[in-house]
Amino acid sequence: MAKLKLSDGEAKEVLRSWPNRSADLWQPPGGTGFWVRAQPTDGGAAGPTLSTPGAKSFHTQPDGLWVFFLDFRTCDVVVVEHCGTIQNLNDKRSRYIPASHSTVLTWTTQWLRATVPVRGRGQLARWAATEKLRRPNKYRKDSEEYVGAVRHLRVLYALPNSLYHAWCSEHIPTGYEFFCPHSSLGSYNSQKMQTFLRQMSITSQFYIRPRRSQS
């Protein structure tokens, strides 16, 4: 039976069972490429962080993060945040308010070069798994960073079941926010959960999927 309240570690373990890359759950803008998991990380390379442009500290490392790279300068992100209390929820919500600031993603060359398991393909370097990024220059140090502007952001907040029902009955989420109870976080493979998650795709906002520009 699914737990009604997950610890931070339990939530991250559940999120590790979500795919390393996907083109089905969130459709790739333009029809090519893959979303890749950036958090929680596997292996030794530190995962990407989110921040305001120019920030040297106070970077946010979400509990769950999937990234679609358009190139080395621009990306789309889907965030999953585990929240245990109302104070925790309020703190995490404040990090993503788009009306107050723009957001950038920072990642290292080491993270980009690290290999990840890809269904049907064995192990691929993460840059290759995106099918959008080219191989990093061999002379770049592992510690060197890339910074890309976040174009599209969606955030899923996972709340303890008791808090979920109390909060959602009294509040209206903003357009980029989604909510689920802790007990549903592990039901990733269910049709109901996947239908819900697909609403976070940028393509869900278009009645007819846009054709790729010919210009």
C-alpha positions as CSV (number, residue, x, y, z in Angstrom):
1,M,0.0,0.0,0.0
2,A,1.3,3.5,-0.9
3,K,2.5,5.6,2.0
4,L,0.5,8.7,2.8
5,K,3.6,10.6,3.9
6,L,7.0,10.1,2.4
7,S,10.4,11.3,3.8
8,D,12.7,13.3,1.5
9,G,14.8,10.2,0.9
10,E,11.8,8.0,0.1
11,A,10.5,10.5,-2.4
12,K,13.9,10.8,-4.2
13,E,14.1,7.0,-4.3
14,V,10.6,6.9,-6.0
15,L,11.7,9.6,-8.5
16,R,14.8,7.5,-9.4
17,S,12.3,4.9,-10.8
18,W,11.0,7.6,-13.2
19,P,12.7,7.5,-16.6
20,N,16.3,8.7,-17.3
21,R,15.0,10.1,-20.6
22,S,11.6,10.3,-22.2
23,A,10.0,11.5,-25.4
24,D,6.6,10.1,-24.6
25,L,5.6,11.6,-21.2
26,W,6.5,15.2,-22.2
27,Q,6.6,15.5,-26.0
28,P,9.7,17.1,-27.4
29,P,9.2,20.6,-28.7
30,G,9.7,20.4,-32.5
31,G,9.3,16.6,-32.4
32,T,12.9,15.6,-31.9
33,G,15.1,15.0,-28.9
34,F,14.5,13.7,-25.4
35,W,13.9,15.0,-21.9
36,V,16.6,13.8,-19.6
37,R,16.5,13.4,-15.8
38,A,18.8,15.8,-14.0
39,Q,17.6,15.2,-10.4
40,P,17.9,13.0,-8.4
41,T,21.3,12.2,-9.7
42,D,22.9,8.8,-10.2
43,G,26.7,8.5,-9.9
44,G,29.3,11.1,-8.8
45,A,28.5,14.1,-11.0
46,A,26.6,16.9,-9.3
47,G,23.3,17.6,-11.0
48,P,22.1,20.9,-12.5
49,T,20.7,23.7,-10.4
50,L,18.2,26.5,-10.9
51,S,18.8,30.2,-10.0
52,T,18.2,33.7,-11.0
53,P,20.5,35.1,-13.7
54,G,23.9,36.1,-12.3
55,A,23.4,34.5,-8.9
56,K,26.6,33.0,-7.4
57,S,24.8,31.4,-4.4
58,F,21.3,30.5,-3.4
59,H,20.9,28.0,-6.3
60,T,17.9,25.6,-6.1
61,Q,18.5,21.9,-6.5
62,P,15.0,20.4,-7.0
63,D,14.1,16.9,-5.7
64,G,13.2,15.9,-9.2
65,L,14.2,17.7,-12.4
66,W,13.8,16.8,-16.1
67,V,15.4,19.0,-18.8
68,F,14.8,19.4,-22.5
69,F,17.8,21.1,-24.1
70,L,17.1,23.1,-27.2
71,D,20.8,23.9,-27.3
72,F,23.5,25.0,-24.9
73,R,21.8,28.3,-24.3
74,T,18.1,27.4,-23.9
75,C,16.1,24.7,-22.2
76,D,12.7,23.7,-20.8
77,V,12.3,22.1,-17.4
78,V,9.9,20.0,-15.4
79,V,10.4,20.2,-11.6
80,V,9.1,17.8,-8.9
81,E,9.3,19.0,-5.3
82,H,8.7,16.9,-2.3
83,C,7.1,19.0,0.5
84,G,6.6,17.7,4.0
85,T,4.9,20.7,5.7
86,I,3.0,23.9,4.8
87,Q,6.1,26.0,5.6
88,N,8.2,23.7,3.2
89,L,5.6,24.2,0.5
90,N,5.5,27.9,0.9
91,D,9.3,28.1,0.7
92,K,9.5,26.0,-2.4
93,R,6.7,27.8,-4.2
94,S,8.5,31.1,-3.6
95,R,11.5,29.9,-5.6
96,Y,9.5,29.5,-8.9
97,I,7.3,32.6,-9.0
98,P,7.9,33.7,-12.6
99,A,6.5,37.2,-12.1
100,S,9.3,38.1,-9.8
101,H,12.4,36.9,-11.8
102,S,13.7,35.0,-14.7
103,T,15.3,31.6,-14.2
104,V,18.5,29.9,-15.5
105,L,19.8,26.4,-15.4
106,T,23.5,25.7,-14.5
107,W,25.2,22.4,-15.2
108,T,28.7,21.1,-15.4
109,T,30.7,19.5,-18.2
110,Q,31.2,16.5,-15.9
111,W,27.4,16.0,-15.6
112,L,27.0,16.3,-19.4
113,R,29.8,13.7,-20.1
114,A,28.5,11.2,-17.5
115,T,26.9,8.0,-18.9
116,V,23.3,7.0,-18.1
117,P,21.3,3.9,-18.9
118,V,19.0,4.3,-21.8
119,R,16.3,1.8,-22.6
120,G,17.3,-0.2,-25.7
121,R,20.6,1.6,-26.1
122,G,22.7,0.5,-23.2
123,Q,24.8,3.4,-21.8
124,L,25.0,6.8,-23.4
125,A,26.8,10.0,-22.4
126,R,24.1,12.3,-21.2
127,W,24.8,14.9,-24.0
128,A,24.2,12.1,-26.5
129,A,21.0,10.9,-24.7
130,T,19.5,14.3,-25.3
131,E,19.9,14.0,-29.1
132,K,20.0,17.8,-29.2
133,L,23.5,18.7,-27.8
134,R,26.8,18.2,-29.4
135,R,29.8,16.6,-27.7
136,P,31.5,19.0,-25.3
137,N,34.9,20.2,-26.4
138,K,37.5,17.7,-25.2
139,Y,39.6,20.5,-23.8
140,R,36.8,21.7,-21.4
141,K,37.4,20.9,-17.8
142,D,34.8,18.8,-16.0
143,S,34.3,21.6,-13.5
144,E,33.4,24.2,-16.2
145,E,29.8,25.3,-16.2
146,Y,27.2,26.0,-18.8
147,V,24.3,28.4,-18.1
148,G,21.1,28.2,-20.1
149,A,17.9,30.3,-20.0
150,V,14.8,28.4,-18.9
151,R,12.1,29.0,-21.5
152,H,9.3,26.7,-20.2
153,L,8.9,25.7,-16.5
154,R,6.3,23.5,-14.8
155,V,6.4,22.4,-11.2
156,L,4.8,19.4,-9.5
157,Y,4.5,19.7,-5.7
158,A,4.0,16.4,-3.9
159,L,2.3,16.9,-0.5
160,P,1.5,14.5,2.4
161,N,-2.1,13.2,1.8
162,S,-3.6,15.1,4.7
163,L,-2.0,18.4,3.7
164,Y,-2.8,17.9,0.0
165,H,-6.6,17.6,0.7
166,A,-6.6,20.6,3.1
167,W,-4.4,22.9,0.9
168,C,-6.1,22.1,-2.4
169,S,-9.6,22.7,-1.1
170,E,-8.7,26.3,-0.3
171,H,-6.2,27.4,-2.9
172,I,-6.0,27.9,-6.7
173,P,-2.7,27.0,-8.3
174,T,-1.0,29.3,-10.9
175,G,-0.6,28.1,-14.5
176,Y,2.7,26.5,-14.0
177,E,1.9,24.6,-10.8
178,F,0.6,21.1,-10.4
179,F,-0.1,19.1,-7.2
180,C,-0.3,15.4,-6.2
181,P,-0.5,13.5,-2.9
182,H,2.5,11.5,-1.7
183,S,0.6,8.3,-2.2
184,S,0.4,9.0,-5.9
185,L,4.1,9.8,-6.5
186,G,5.0,6.1,-6.9
187,S,2.2,5.5,-9.4
188,Y,4.2,6.9,-12.3
189,N,3.4,3.9,-14.6
190,S,-0.4,4.1,-14.1
191,Q,-2.4,5.5,-17.0
192,K,-4.1,8.0,-14.7
193,M,-0.8,9.5,-13.4
194,Q,0.7,9.6,-16.9
195,T,-2.3,11.4,-18.3
196,F,-2.0,13.9,-15.5
197,L,1.7,14.4,-16.0
198,R,1.3,15.0,-19.8
199,Q,-0.6,18.2,-19.0
200,M,2.8,19.6,-18.0
201,S,4.1,19.3,-21.5
202,I,4.5,22.5,-23.5
203,T,2.7,20.8,-26.4
204,S,-0.4,20.3,-24.3
205,Q,-1.0,24.1,-24.6
206,F,-1.5,23.9,-28.4
207,Y,-4.8,22.6,-29.9
208,I,-2.9,21.4,-33.0
209,R,0.7,20.4,-32.5
210,P,2.8,23.1,-34.3
211,R,4.7,22.1,-37.4
212,R,8.4,22.7,-37.4
213,S,9.3,26.0,-38.8
214,Q,10.7,25.9,-42.4
215,S,12.6,29.2,-42.0
